[in-house]
């Protein structure tokens, strides 16, 4: 059985109506806790694909596709790092 190839890293994820609503409400400053949590999940898992393998074989765009995917993962890893960080390790402004 052959594994299904990973989608191109630049392909838009499949968003649900609830994803769009959550993003819009959080952006407008009136998102509920569930919207805020959904937005983080969308950013980390759907958009940045933080926990997916970034490597793409040569027949799938090779180095450029891998670099693109790794750039997305970097953004996700920074979000995850800050969510787990101790705020006292950073500057004095809130």
N, C-alpha and C positions, 0 to 999 in steps of 0.2 A: 504494500500500500504506500503510495507516494504522498508525502505531506503537501498540504495546500500551501503555495507560496504566500509570503507576507505581502500585503498590499503595498503599493508604492507609498513611501513615507509622506509624500505631498498630497495624497488622496484625502479628500475631506471625510471625516468620520461620519457615521450615521447618527445624526442627532434626532432626538425625539422632541415632540412639542413641549413636554415638560422641561427639557434642557433649555430651550429657547426662552421660556417663561422665567425660569430660574435666573438665567444670565441677565435678562432685561430687568428683573426686579432688583437684583443685587446691584447692577449698574446704576439704577435710579435711586438707590439708597433705602429701599423699602422691602428688601427681601427678608423673609422669615428665616429662622434657623435651618429649616429643611432646605430652603433655597440655597443658603450659604454653603451647606454641606454638599449639596448636589453640584454647585459650581466648582468646588474644590475637586470633587470626584471627576467632573468633566475635564478640568484642566490637567489633572495628574494622569488620569487613565485614558481618556478618549483623545485629547488633543496632543499632549506630550508623549503619550504611550511610554511612560516612565519605566514600567516593568517589562516591556517587550524587548526582544533582542534587536539591536540596531543594525547588525551586520546584514548586508544584502550581497548575494553572489554576483559575479561579473555579468551573468546573463540577465540580471534584474537592475541594471544601472550601475552596478559595481561601486567604486569608491565614492562617487558623488551621492548616490542614494544612501550609502552607509553614513556619509558625513551629514547629510540632511537629517537622517533619522537620529543620529547621535546629538545633533543640535537640539532637536525636540526633547530628547531624553534629558539633556542638561538642564533645560528650563524646569522640567518636572522634578528633577532631583534637587534643584535649589528650593522649590516650593516645599518639598517633603522635608528637607533639611531645616528650613525656617519654622515649619510646623512643629518640629521636635526640639528646636533649639531653646537654650536658656536665655531669656531676654537680657539678663544681667551681663551677658558676655558681649553685648553690643552697646552702641552709643547711648547717650543720656536722654535723648528726646523720645517721646512716645508717639 
